[in-house]
Amino acid sequence: GQNIDQPTEMTATEGAIVQINCTYQTSGFNGLFWYQQHAGEAPTFLSYNVLDGLEEKGRFSSFLSRSKGYSYLLLKELQMKDSASYLCAVRDSDNYGQNFVFGPGTRLSVLP
Amino acid sequence: GAGVSQSPSNKVTEKGKDVELRCDPISGHTALYWYRQSLGQGLEFLIYFQGNSAPDKSGLPSDRFSAERTGGSVSTLTIQRTQQEDSAVYLCASSLVEGGPSSGYTFGSGTRLTVV
């Protein structure tokens, strides 16, 4: 079956670093995505990994290990505006039009 | 338009009524998806349209749910005889499949449906 696990909630302090983990078990794999979703708003694209390793984009980095079915999103120099839900999603097919499998999301609260 | 537009943004309906939710994707995006997001839950895939191909309806939870996409652009999700468990945020997303494997989705802001 298809399964993606993330922690439900995390709390961190402004200026700190936080790592949000994601483990997945899918029938296929053709890319892992992270999305940010502020309350009441649409999810927005953050990052994409298809090969093992770290992808860095400003304060955000995303890591992938395909052999372990594992990814993490690393947020540095946390700001209050980073308080949001972070969704891990796996494209499970090499048919790029196929649907993604989404995790339940991790609600991050950044405290002053 | 510049983004994915959904209407209405909020809808309150009585149990048993039919509702129609609209999605206007980004111009030129050939793929369109509907998802449902219940409180505290992940995104649940409902239906996928790609160009003129037959839609993938494998995620529709019951025959009360249907969707169409006219002219390869605007899509309407219809829920007949609504039930309280249908209450959720319904998200539409579109993507430019030809953009390659890194193309993610662009989501609309969703329609919050409340069935009372």
Interface residues (C-beta under 8 A of the other chain):
Chain A: I4 T8 N30 G31 F33 Y35 E41 A42 P43 T44 F45 Y48 V50 L87 A89 R91 Y96 G97 Q98 N99 F100 V101 F102 G103 P104 G105
Chain B: V4 A31 Y33 Y35 G40 Q41 G42 L43 F45 Y48 Q50 D56 G59 L91 S95 V97 G100 P101 S102 S103 G104 Y105 T106 F107 G108 S109 G110
